């Protein structure tokens, strides 16, 4: 059973970008299946998607200015040596709704 998870990217990280996508293991990092981020009045961006509970996922944000950025409030980060990047990590608890901090 899926859990609704809200991802929030802060305004200072968004900077001049006007749109973006949430990409991760949950959509096979596929740009065509990315979750669209919606710009908020305060300059932040948000996206809500349904993820399977009881699992841990890696994710990042791709902004329309070409930047890949991380969620500075992610639970954890994992270094991917093949690409020399750190991916964000979220664990979706089983049986409850999850929300990034």
N, CA, C and O atoms as CSV, one atom per row, in Angstrom:
chain,resi,resn,atom,element,x,y,z
A,1,UNK,N,N,0.844,-1.186,0.000
A,1,UNK,CA,C,0.000,0.000,0.000
A,1,UNK,C,C,0.887,1.248,0.000
A,1,UNK,O,O,1.851,1.328,0.763
A,2,UNK,N,N,0.565,2.201,-0.842
A,2,UNK,CA,C,1.370,3.406,-0.980
A,2,UNK,C,C,1.096,4.446,0.090
A,2,UNK,O,O,-0.001,4.526,0.643
A,3,UNK,N,N,2.118,5.237,0.365
A,3,UNK,CA,C,2.032,6.338,1.323
A,3,UNK,C,C,2.315,7.640,0.596
A,3,UNK,O,O,3.244,7.715,-0.209
A,4,UNK,N,N,1.529,8.655,0.871
A,4,UNK,CA,C,1.785,9.973,0.284
A,4,UNK,C,C,2.962,10.619,0.994
A,4,UNK,O,O,3.000,10.702,2.222
A,5,UNK,N,N,3.923,11.076,0.195
A,5,UNK,CA,C,5.122,11.701,0.726
A,5,UNK,C,C,5.270,13.060,0.068
A,5,UNK,O,O,5.194,13.174,-1.155
A,6,UNK,N,N,5.483,14.096,0.878
A,6,UNK,CA,C,5.687,15.445,0.367
A,6,UNK,C,C,7.166,15.788,0.450
A,6,UNK,O,O,7.784,15.669,1.509
A,7,UNK,N,N,7.727,16.214,-0.677
A,7,UNK,CA,C,9.114,16.639,-0.775
A,7,UNK,C,C,9.137,18.152,-0.921
A,7,UNK,O,O,8.366,18.707,-1.704
A,8,UNK,N,N,10.005,18.825,-0.181
A,8,UNK,CA,C,10.100,20.280,-0.236
A,8,UNK,C,C,11.547,20.685,-0.466
A,8,UNK,O,O,12.457,20.223,0.222
A,9,UNK,N,N,11.739,21.555,-1.447
A,9,UNK,CA,C,13.059,22.104,-1.757
A,9,UNK,C,C,13.020,23.572,-1.374
A,9,UNK,O,O,12.179,24.320,-1.874
A,10,UNK,N,N,13.920,23.997,-0.493
A,10,UNK,CA,C,13.880,25.354,0.049
A,10,UNK,C,C,14.185,26.418,-1.006
A,10,UNK,O,O,14.849,26.146,-2.006
A,11,UNK,N,N,13.695,27.617,-0.768
A,11,UNK,CA,C,13.832,28.733,-1.708
A,11,UNK,C,C,15.290,29.080,-1.987
A,11,UNK,O,O,15.632,29.429,-3.117
A,12,UNK,N,N,16.154,28.989,-0.976
A,12,UNK,CA,C,17.555,29.336,-1.209
A,12,UNK,C,C,18.236,28.355,-2.155
A,12,UNK,O,O,19.149,28.741,-2.884
A,13,UNK,N,N,17.813,27.102,-2.157
A,13,UNK,CA,C,18.361,26.121,-3.088
A,13,UNK,C,C,17.741,26.309,-4.477
A,13,UNK,O,O,18.429,26.181,-5.489
A,14,UNK,N,N,16.447,26.611,-4.520
A,14,UNK,CA,C,15.756,26.839,-5.799
A,14,UNK,C,C,16.385,28.005,-6.537
A,14,UNK,O,O,16.562,27.948,-7.754
A,15,UNK,N,N,16.724,29.060,-5.815
A,15,UNK,CA,C,17.328,30.279,-6.381
A,15,UNK,C,C,16.533,30.761,-7.584
A,15,UNK,O,O,15.342,31.041,-7.446
A,16,UNK,N,N,17.148,30.868,-8.763
A,16,UNK,CA,C,16.484,31.413,-9.937
A,16,UNK,C,C,15.696,30.422,-10.768
A,16,UNK,O,O,15.090,30.809,-11.767
A,17,UNK,N,N,15.686,29.143,-10.382
A,17,UNK,CA,C,14.946,28.139,-11.153
A,17,UNK,C,C,13.446,28.402,-11.058
A,17,UNK,O,O,12.954,28.888,-10.039
A,18,UNK,N,N,12.734,28.080,-12.119
A,18,UNK,CA,C,11.286,28.297,-12.141
A,18,UNK,C,C,10.484,27.004,-12.152
A,18,UNK,O,O,9.273,27.018,-11.930
A,19,UNK,N,N,11.158,25.885,-12.409
A,19,UNK,CA,C,10.483,24.590,-12.369
A,19,UNK,C,C,11.526,23.506,-12.129
A,19,UNK,O,O,12.730,23.758,-12.193
A,20,UNK,N,N,11.049,22.307,-11.856
A,20,UNK,CA,C,11.969,21.217,-11.606
A,20,UNK,C,C,11.253,19.896,-11.500
A,20,UNK,O,O,10.024,19.819,-11.513
A,21,UNK,N,N,12.067,18.848,-11.393
A,21,UNK,CA,C,11.546,17.484,-11.273
A,21,UNK,C,C,12.180,16.791,-10.075
A,21,UNK,O,O,13.338,17.035,-9.732
A,22,UNK,N,N,11.403,15.933,-9.455
A,22,UNK,CA,C,11.873,15.031,-8.420
A,22,UNK,C,C,12.145,13.699,-9.101
A,22,UNK,O,O,11.246,13.096,-9.686
A,23,UNK,N,N,13.390,13.245,-9.023
A,23,UNK,CA,C,13.783,11.987,-9.646
A,23,UNK,C,C,14.435,11.093,-8.609
A,23,UNK,O,O,15.112,11.578,-7.702
A,24,UNK,N,N,14.234,9.791,-8.739
A,24,UNK,CA,C,14.835,8.876,-7.793
A,24,UNK,C,C,14.585,7.430,-8.144
A,24,UNK,O,O,14.112,7.099,-9.232
A,25,UNK,N,N,14.914,6.580,-7.197
A,25,UNK,CA,C,14.725,5.145,-7.404
A,25,UNK,C,C,13.267,4.795,-7.634
A,25,UNK,O,O,12.968,3.821,-8.325
A,26,UNK,N,N,12.366,5.561,-7.074
A,26,UNK,CA,C,10.932,5.290,-7.186
A,26,UNK,C,C,10.395,5.507,-8.600
A,26,UNK,O,O,9.314,5.015,-8.925
A,27,UNK,N,N,11.134,6.240,-9.454
A,27,UNK,CA,C,10.723,6.390,-10.857
A,27,UNK,C,C,11.878,6.035,-11.800
A,27,UNK,O,O,11.934,6.497,-12.940
A,28,UNK,N,N,12.795,5.202,-11.295
A,28,UNK,CA,C,13.954,4.723,-12.062
A,28,UNK,C,C,14.790,5.855,-12.645
A,28,UNK,O,O,15.413,5.696,-13.695
A,29,UNK,N,N,14.803,7.008,-11.958
A,29,UNK,CA,C,15.577,8.168,-12.396
A,29,UNK,C,C,15.192,8.586,-13.820
A,29,UNK,O,O,15.997,9.185,-14.533
A,30,UNK,N,N,13.988,8.277,-14.220
A,30,UNK,CA,C,13.520,8.533,-15.588
A,30,UNK,C,C,12.899,9.930,-15.682
A,30,UNK,O,O,11.869,10.210,-15.069
A,31,UNK,N,N,13.542,10.789,-16.456
A,31,UNK,CA,C,13.091,12.160,-16.647
A,31,UNK,C,C,11.623,12.206,-17.093
A,31,UNK,O,O,10.870,13.080,-16.664
A,32,UNK,N,N,11.223,11.271,-17.947
A,32,UNK,CA,C,9.846,11.248,-18.459
A,32,UNK,C,C,8.821,10.881,-17.398
A,32,UNK,O,O,7.632,11.158,-17.557
A,33,UNK,N,N,9.270,10.262,-16.324
A,33,UNK,CA,C,8.382,9.892,-15.221
A,33,UNK,C,C,8.657,10.710,-13.963
A,33,UNK,O,O,8.211,10.348,-12.874
A,34,UNK,N,N,9.391,11.813,-14.112
A,34,UNK,CA,C,9.704,12.664,-12.979
A,34,UNK,C,C,8.453,13.287,-12.377
A,34,UNK,O,O,7.466,13.525,-13.073
A,35,UNK,N,N,8.508,13.547,-11.081
A,35,UNK,CA,C,7.402,14.197,-10.374
A,35,UNK,C,C,7.638,15.701,-10.451
A,35,UNK,O,O,8.677,16.192,-10.009
A,36,UNK,N,N,6.684,16.427,-11.007
A,36,UNK,CA,C,6.818,17.866,-11.202
A,36,UNK,C,C,6.785,18.615,-9.873
A,36,UNK,O,O,5.901,18.405,-9.043
A,37,UNK,N,N,7.767,19.488,-9.696
A,37,UNK,CA,C,7.805,20.362,-8.521
A,37,UNK,C,C,6.967,21.597,-8.796
A,37,UNK,O,O,7.031,22.166,-9.886
A,38,UNK,N,N,6.192,22.008,-7.825
A,38,UNK,CA,C,5.364,23.211,-7.958
A,38,UNK,C,C,5.977,24.330,-7.131
A,38,UNK,O,O,6.240,24.169,-5.940
A,39,UNK,N,N,6.201,25.463,-7.778
A,39,UNK,CA,C,6.797,26.613,-7.092
A,39,UNK,C,C,5.767,27.210,-6.129
A,39,UNK,O,O,4.601,27.387,-6.481
A,40,UNK,N,N,6.211,27.514,-4.923
A,40,UNK,CA,C,5.363,28.084,-3.880
A,40,UNK,C,C,5.572,29.598,-3.809
A,40,UNK,O,O,6.547,30.122,-4.348
A,41,UNK,N,N,4.661,30.289,-3.148
A,41,UNK,CA,C,4.751,31.749,-3.029
A,41,UNK,C,C,6.029,32.199,-2.329
A,41,UNK,O,O,6.543,33.283,-2.606
A,42,UNK,N,N,6.540,31.371,-1.427
A,42,UNK,CA,C,7.759,31.740,-0.692
A,42,UNK,C,C,9.041,31.421,-1.470
A,42,UNK,O,O,10.143,31.633,-0.964
A,43,UNK,N,N,8.897,30.908,-2.710
A,43,UNK,CA,C,10.052,30.598,-3.543
A,43,UNK,C,C,10.516,29.157,-3.455
A,43,UNK,O,O,11.359,28.728,-4.243
A,44,UNK,N,N,9.984,28.412,-2.517
A,44,UNK,CA,C,10.334,26.991,-2.411
A,44,UNK,C,C,9.589,26.207,-3.495
A,44,UNK,O,O,8.754,26.762,-4.209
A,45,UNK,N,N,9.893,24.936,-3.609
A,45,UNK,CA,C,9.168,24.052,-4.525
A,45,UNK,C,C,8.744,22.816,-3.753
A,45,UNK,O,O,9.447,22.356,-2.852
A,46,UNK,N,N,7.571,22.278,-4.121
A,46,UNK,CA,C,7.037,21.091,-3.455
A,46,UNK,C,C,6.514,20.104,-4.477
A,46,UNK,O,O,6.087,20.470,-5.572
A,47,UNK,N,N,6.562,18.841,-4.084
A,47,UNK,CA,C,5.960,17.770,-4.874
A,47,UNK,C,C,5.462,16.706,-3.908
A,47,UNK,O,O,6.094,16.433,-2.887
A,48,UNK,N,N,4.342,16.119,-4.236
A,48,UNK,CA,C,3.804,15.016,-3.447
A,48,UNK,C,C,3.648,13.816,-4.364
A,48,UNK,O,O,3.139,13.928,-5.479
A,49,UNK,N,N,4.088,12.681,-3.881
A,49,UNK,CA,C,3.963,11.449,-4.646
A,49,UNK,C,C,3.656,10.308,-3.700
A,49,UNK,O,O,3.798,10.451,-2.486
A,50,UNK,N,N,3.243,9.195,-4.235
A,50,UNK,CA,C,2.928,8.026,-3.430
A,50,UNK,C,C,4.061,7.019,-3.555
A,50,UNK,O,O,4.442,6.628,-4.658
A,51,UNK,N,N,4.599,6.602,-2.402
A,51,UNK,CA,C,5.697,5.646,-2.362
A,51,UNK,C,C,5.300,4.456,-1.497
A,51,UNK,O,O,4.487,4.584,-0.582
A,52,UNK,N,N,5.878,3.312,-1.793
A,52,UNK,CA,C,5.618,2.119,-1.009
A,52,UNK,C,C,6.253,2.257,0.366
A,52,UNK,O,O,7.432,2.594,0.477
A,53,UNK,N,N,5.482,2.001,1.407
A,53,UNK,CA,C,5.982,2.101,2.775
A,53,UNK,C,C,6.918,0.960,3.121
A,53,UNK,O,O,6.902,-0.091,2.480
A,54,UNK,N,N,7.741,1.181,4.150
A,54,UNK,CA,C,8.668,0.169,4.594
A,54,UNK,C,C,9.895,0.040,3.706
A,54,UNK,O,O,10.576,-0.985,3.733
A,55,UNK,N,N,10.184,1.083,2.912
A,55,UNK,CA,C,11.325,1.054,1.993
A,55,UNK,C,C,12.151,2.325,2.120
A,55,UNK,O,O,11.669,3.351,2.599
A,56,UNK,N,N,13.400,2.240,1.685
A,56,UNK,CA,C,14.300,3.380,1.636
A,56,UNK,C,C,14.584,3.690,0.176
A,56,UNK,O,O,14.825,2.788,-0.626
A,57,UNK,N,N,14.556,4.975,-0.164
A,57,UNK,CA,C,14.753,5.420,-1.547
A,57,UNK,C,C,15.837,6.489,-1.608
A,57,UNK,O,O,16.022,7.262,-0.668
A,58,UNK,N,N,16.554,6.518,-2.742
A,58,UNK,CA,C,17.469,7.605,-3.055
A,58,UNK,C,C,16.764,8.531,-4.031
A,58,UNK,O,O,15.972,8.085,-4.862
A,59,UNK,N,N,17.061,9.847,-3.926
A,59,UNK,CA,C,16.432,10.821,-4.812
A,59,UNK,C,C,17.279,12.080,-4.916
A,59,UNK,O,O,18.172,12.317,-4.103
A,60,UNK,N,N,16.982,12.883,-5.933
A,60,UNK,CA,C,17.570,14.217,-6.133
A,60,UNK,C,C,16.575,15.052,-6.925
A,60,UNK,O,O,15.572,14.541,-7.422
A,61,UNK,N,N,16.865,16.332,-7.033
A,61,UNK,CA,C,16.037,17.251,-7.798
A,61,UNK,C,C,16.811,17.740,-9.023
A,61,UNK,O,O,18.003,18.034,-8.935
A,62,UNK,N,N,16.124,17.824,-10.164
A,62,UNK,CA,C,16.700,18.396,-11.380
A,62,UNK,C,C,15.916,19.665,-11.696
A,62,UNK,O,O,14.725,19.608,-12.003
A,63,UNK,N,N,16.591,20.809,-11.617
A,63,UNK,CA,C,15.935,22.096,-11.853
A,63,UNK,C,C,16.082,22.514,-13.313
A,63,UNK,O,O,16.991,22.068,-14.014
A,64,UNK,N,N,15.171,23.375,-13.756
A,64,UNK,CA,C,15.162,23.755,-15.171
A,64,UNK,C,C,16.340,24.628,-15.580
A,64,UNK,O,O,16.511,24.914,-16.765
A,65,UNK,N,N,17.152,25.053,-14.626
A,65,UNK,CA,C,18.372,25.790,-14.984
A,65,UNK,C,C,19.552,24.829,-15.164
A,65,UNK,O,O,20.696,25.262,-15.302
A,66,UNK,N,N,19.261,23.513,-15.160
A,66,UNK,CA,C,20.275,22.502,-15.423
A,66,UNK,C,C,20.973,21.957,-14.194
A,66,UNK,O,O,21.807,21.059,-14.309
A,67,UNK,N,N,20.652,22.478,-13.024
A,67,UNK,CA,C,21.313,22.023,-11.795
A,67,UNK,C,C,20.632,20.795,-11.205
A,67,UNK,O,O,19.405,20.730,-11.121
A,68,UNK,N,N,21.444,19.823,-10.797
A,68,UNK,CA,C,20.996,18.739,-9.926
A,68,UNK,C,C,21.278,19.212,-8.509
A,68,UNK,O,O,22.409,19.582,-8.191
A,69,UNK,N,N,20.263,19.203,-7.655
A,69,UNK,CA,C,20.450,19.678,-6.290
A,69,UNK,C,C,19.904,18.658,-5.303
A,69,UNK,O,O,19.063,17.822,-5.631
A,70,UNK,N,N,20.414,18.757,-4.086
A,70,UNK,CA,C,19.981,17.876,-3.012
A,70,UNK,C,C,19.043,18.597,-2.063
A,70,UNK,O,O,19.002,19.825,-1.994
A,71,UNK,N,N,18.306,17.798,-1.349
A,71,UNK,CA,C,17.428,18.265,-0.286
A,71,UNK,C,C,18.295,18.413,0.958
A,71,UNK,O,O,18.704,17.418,1.557
A,72,UNK,N,N,18.574,19.648,1.342
A,72,UNK,CA,C,19.469,19.859,2.484
A,72,UNK,C,C,18.893,19.312,3.786
A,72,UNK,O,O,19.617,19.173,4.772
A,73,UNK,N,N,17.608,19.002,3.797
A,73,UNK,CA,C,16.975,18.456,5.002
A,73,UNK,C,C,16.700,16.954,4.882
A,73,UNK,O,O,15.894,16.408,5.635
A,74,UNK,N,N,17.368,16.287,3.937
A,74,UNK,CA,C,17.177,14.843,3.759
A,74,UNK,C,C,17.594,14.091,5.018
A,74,UNK,O,O,18.417,14.575,5.795
A,75,UNK,N,N,17.025,12.909,5.215
A,75,UNK,CA,C,17.361,12.075,6.368
A,75,UNK,C,C,18.835,11.701,6.368
A,75,UNK,O,O,19.481,11.657,7.415
A,76,UNK,N,N,19.352,11.434,5.182
A,76,UNK,CA,C,20.709,10.959,5.055
A,76,UNK,C,C,21.158,11.175,3.615
A,76,UNK,O,O,20.364,11.574,2.763
A,77,UNK,N,N,22.422,10.914,3.352
A,77,UNK,CA,C,22.982,11.030,2.006
A,77,UNK,C,C,23.856,9.813,1.751
A,77,UNK,O,O,24.455,9.263,2.675
A,78,UNK,N,N,23.924,9.396,0.490
A,78,UNK,CA,C,24.781,8.278,0.118
A,78,UNK,C,C,25.634,8.717,-1.065
A,78,UNK,O,O,25.131,9.268,-2.045
A,79,UNK,N,N,26.939,8.462,-0.955
A,79,UNK,CA,C,27.874,8.848,-2.009
A,79,UNK,C,C,27.817,7.826,-3.140
A,79,UNK,O,O,27.907,6.622,-2.900
A,80,UNK,N,N,27.666,8.309,-4.374
A,80,UNK,CA,C,27.655,7.460,-5.561
A,80,UNK,C,C,28.962,7.731,-6.305
A,80,UNK,O,O,29.082,8.715,-7.034
A,81,UNK,N,N,29.928,6.850,-6.110
A,81,UNK,CA,C,31.275,7.100,-6.634
A,81,UNK,C,C,31.327,7.121,-8.157
A,81,UNK,O,O,32.157,7.829,-8.726
A,82,UNK,N,N,30.460,6.360,-8.834
A,82,UNK,CA,C,30.459,6.353,-10.301
A,82,UNK,C,C,30.185,7.735,-10.880
A,82,UNK,O,O,30.694,8.071,-11.950
A,83,UNK,N,N,29.382,8.542,-10.178
A,83,UNK,CA,C,29.006,9.863,-10.678
A,83,UNK,C,C,29.573,11.000,-9.828
A,83,UNK,O,O,29.365,12.171,-10.145
A,84,UNK,N,N,30.286,10.663,-8.753
A,84,UNK,CA,C,30.856,11.654,-7.841
A,84,UNK,C,C,29.787,12.622,-7.323
A,84,UNK,O,O,29.986,13.837,-7.320
A,85,UNK,N,N,28.659,12.071,-6.887
A,85,UNK,CA,C,27.565,12.857,-6.313
A,85,UNK,C,C,27.103,12.184,-5.028
A,85,UNK,O,O,27.446,11.037,-4.744
A,86,UNK,N,N,26.328,12.921,-4.272
A,86,UNK,CA,C,25.653,12.355,-3.121
A,86,UNK,C,C,24.160,12.432,-3.380
A,86,UNK,O,O,23.633,13.496,-3.702
A,87,UNK,N,N,23.479,11.303,-3.240
A,87,UNK,CA,C,22.036,11.260,-3.373
A,87,UNK,C,C,21.393,11.420,-2.003
A,87,UNK,O,O,21.954,11.007,-0.989
A,88,UNK,N,N,20.220,12.019,-1.987
A,88,UNK,CA,C,19.424,12.129,-0.772
A,88,UNK,C,C,18.797,10.768,-0.483
A,88,UNK,O,O,18.591,9.963,-1.391
A,89,UNK,N,N,18.502,10.524,0.777
A,89,UNK,CA,C,17.881,9.275,1.194
A,89,UNK,C,C,16.646,9.582,2.029
A,89,UNK,O,O,16.669,10.445,2.907
A,90,UNK,N,N,15.560,8.855,1.738
A,90,UNK,CA,C,14.352,8.922,2.570
A,90,UNK,C,C,13.879,7.509,2.841
A,90,UNK,O,O,13.869,6.660,1.950
A,91,UNK,N,N,13.488,7.268,4.083
A,91,UNK,CA,C,12.880,6.004,4.459
A,91,UNK,C,C,11.399,6.266,4.691
A,91,UNK,O,O,11.024,7.113,5.502
A,92,UNK,N,N,10.572,5.536,3.975
A,92,UNK,CA,C,9.127,5.686,4.118
A,92,UNK,C,C,8.658,4.629,5.106
A,92,UNK,O,O,8.720,3.434,4.816
A,93,UNK,N,N,8.188,5.062,6.273
A,93,UNK,CA,C,7.753,4.088,7.270
A,93,UNK,C,C,6.528,3.316,6.804
A,93,UNK,O,O,5.689,3.848,6.076
A,94,UNK,N,N,6.431,2.094,7.214
A,94,UNK,CA,C,5.250,1.284,6.917
A,94,UNK,C,C,4.095,1.753,7.796
A,94,UNK,O,O,4.273,1.976,8.993
A,95,UNK,N,N,2.922,1.901,7.209
A,95,UNK,CA,C,1.724,2.180,7.972
A,95,UNK,C,C,1.451,3.614,8.339
A,95,UNK,O,O,0.425,3.887,8.962
A,96,UNK,N,N,2.337,4.569,7.978
A,96,UNK,CA,C,2.091,5.965,8.300
A,96,UNK,C,C,2.441,6.848,7.110
A,96,UNK,O,O,3.173,6.426,6.214
A,97,UNK,N,N,1.933,8.046,7.098
A,97,UNK,CA,C,2.273,8.998,6.051
A,97,UNK,C,C,3.616,9.627,6.385
A,97,UNK,O,O,3.875,9.978,7.536
A,98,UNK,N,N,4.462,9.766,5.386
A,98,UNK,CA,C,5.791,10.349,5.585
A,98,UNK,C,C,5.835,11.755,5.005
A,98,UNK,O,O,5.126,12.061,4.046
A,99,UNK,N,N,6.652,12.592,5.578
A,99,UNK,CA,C,6.837,13.946,5.073
A,99,UNK,C,C,8.277,14.340,5.330
A,99,UNK,O,O,8.780,14.190,6.444
A,100,UNK,N,N,8.944,14.847,4.297
A,100,UNK,CA,C,10.316,15.288,4.524
A,100,UNK,C,C,10.290,16.478,5.473
A,100,UNK,O,O,9.341,17.262,5.463
A,101,UNK,N,N,11.330,16.615,6.294
A,101,UNK,CA,C,11.341,17.677,7.315
A,101,UNK,C,C,11.212,19.073,6.751
A,101,UNK,O,O,11.208,20.045,7.506
